[in-house]
Amino acid sequence: MGKSLWQQDKPGGENSRQEMLSSLPWQHEIFELVYDAIVLYDLQDRIIAWNRSAEDLYGWSAQEAIGQNIHNLLKTHRSATEGEGQELFTEKALFASELIRTHKDGREVNVESRQKFILNEVGQLVAILEANRDITARKQIEEALKEQIRFAMTAGEIGLWSWNISKDQTGAANVNTTSLLGLPAGTTLSYEQFMDLVHPDDRQRVMQSVQDALAQRTDLAYEFRVVLPNNDLRWLSSRGRVFYDKQGRPVNLVGVVLDISERKRSEEVLNEANARVTSILESITDAFCHLDTDWHYTYANRHIEELTGRSREELLGKRIWDIFPEFIGTVFEQKAREAMATRQAMQFEFFLESTRQYFSIHLYPTESGISIYFNDISEFVQVKTALLESEARFRRLVQSNIVGVVTADLEGNVIEANEAFLTMLGFTHEDLASKSLNWQKLTPPEYRAVDEQAMRELGISGICKPYEKEYVTGQGRRLPVLVAGALMDTTSNICVAVAVDMTAQKELEKQKETLMSIVSHELRTPLTAINGTVQLAQRRLQRFLKAAHELPSETEEIIQNTLQLLAQSIRQTRMQNRLINDLLDVSRIATDKLELLLQPYDLLQIVREAVEDLRYSETDHRIELLLPAQDAVLVRADEGRVGQVVANYVTNALKYSSSGTPVIVEITVEDTEARVWVRDQGPGLSPEVQSRIWDRFYRVATVKDQQQSGVNLGLGLYICQVLIERQHGKVGVESVQGEGSSFWFSLPLAQG
Ligand code: ADP
């Protein structure tokens, strides 16, 4: 640029521009060619030169612009967001700044303006050369971005902070940071003050990560809790970057901080939920596992271990097909692969041949693989099979017509009945179809009460135990039956009942009763007669012996022998009598016909009389009687039956202990009961035998009947037990083998 250009006082107009450039034709070319808007103006801000790009940028032609005050023409002002013009390349006196100017049409234009001072040869400033570039579009984007960031920071509770390391001050860069820390806006903190706010548990970690970042020249990232003034805790996440000076010393730390309490809470909730899910998975009775898409175990609950016998360590990370090759080629493999491929959930039952187990399997494809629930239902299948079998058996039973089977409602209306039931009652399938059959109407009035009792039982427990009753058949005949019933299910009022025709049994019972009366009368009567006759013969002979004098010794010996034979006959008839009585008792017990008459009696007297009787015919043993001090011991009992028990105990004691040993009968009285003891010095009984001697027909093979009565059926103690229990008492024995036995029975004391 030649000095002549700047000697003009008042440069301006197209002419001067042309003048200035005409001497430098190639410079003019460049001037017009560049994309930047080039403006040259003097110290009074008057425009000297104005290229084509300037015309484009500002709308004013060179003609209009030259000579005008540039700042008036373009209404220049600095961009609001820009601070002081940034000084670049000061040594070259070049400035760059962002300016806002106004286009000819009135709209604002953002320009980046680089300015160069033009000096004359003596170094005086004579003009300013500007190169301007349109940055309106970029500015708009920047503004939008800033707005977004500002919005994000307020909306997302993001705070900016910086820490001037050299001054040791962390200045909260925006309002959010201070509010995030729970401090008033504008607070500045030292590093220590900031650390004081950090939760003590997190402090060490935060300090460590700052130190690490400084030492390793990395970015900072840490999460920590701050204690707010109201003692609430807030989770924050901070990220920062360290800036270094030219010597590589850290100068500044700048970062953002974000409230992550919500995320932490969700994490906690999620962790809790996860823990809950895990604990549920651990506690469910189903076995549960998860496999990844390549069939590796990624999770297995405790039941898997139980079910497969493999520990989780053995399973996790392994492929199911490697661990359980027995699954390969099974329905399980086929379904699992199908579920994995189609992403469809599936449920099926599966029988594993190798272990003979049934499984119920649920497959749920997940994003990362497949979840499998399985349950060993072998037991269930067995029950199901058993149920089906029993149902089939029940059907067979119904169809076999061995017993009558009927379903009816609780009003007695028969809904279904098998052949046996219909035949039994003399009805036909047509009668059944006409819905006219009602079992209540077929019941004679005297059985209504037992029926009602049965219905009550059915209502309470759902079943009624077998009971006997009668029906009136279609032909008007009485039909004895045994019936039992059950409700179909707990909620229904339909019951199923079985009925067994008891005609034959009743007939048998009748015959048995007849037999019993024959036994009792036809057998016992002659026996009593024999007994009487023998006793008469005995007495006559004894009288004859007393009256006769000096009988020949031979005759006397014959008479004495005969008397002994007669005594033996009496003993045998008595045995016979006892035997008949025992048989009758057993049959009465079996047919529930044993009748007792309980009345207040003096137990002392009953025992005394029984013992007297036995003493009368007993010669081999001494029978001792030990009675309590009181005059009487009242019990509610059947006198004869108690006497029978005493006699039985004592007879056994006499029978099974060697002659000459005493038998002691003792009565003791306690608070609420009296006890009769019969003690012998016989062979005694082992504990095992003690518990069995009360059974019907039980006899101890090793115990010898010393009297060889020949009528030991093993019924006596059984009858004694039944008799005493029917009188609300108890029986028992205390014995040591080889040391005798003490049989006892107790009866409750009568009130008053
Ligand atoms: P049985 O008519 O055979 O005596 P019991 O029922 O009275 O029938 O007795 C059952 C069995 O108990 C007897 O066969 C005998 O083996 C045994 N037994 C009963 N009493 C005594 C006793 N006092 N000492 C030893 N064994 C006894």
Residues whose N, C-alpha, C, O or C-beta is under 5 A from the ligand:
A	BS01	ADP	N652 A653 Y656 G682 G684 I693 Y698 R699 V700 V703 V711 N712 L713 G714 L715 G716 L717 Y718 S741
